[in-house]
Amino acid sequence: MPAYFYYHAALASALGQLGRTKEAQQPLQELLKAYPEFPAKARTELGKWLDPDFVEHFLEGLRKAGLKDSTDSSQAGVAER
């Protein structure tokens, strides 16, 4: 399901947590292509299905992967590396 955002978000988050930020760039780009508003809506979107503590862990992985702070929609997107 290449157009489904969650796959790309999960892969980027996992790679971010593993410190494999270079590898996380492709899934981050695919995530933003599938769901451009994701950075601003990430916490709400993930919170529909995941435990709040896991949502924070998931978001931490995305930040480590290079996704700009999802709570600040003016800074949404991928951080420059």
Beta strands, then each sheet from edge to edge (+ up, - down):
end
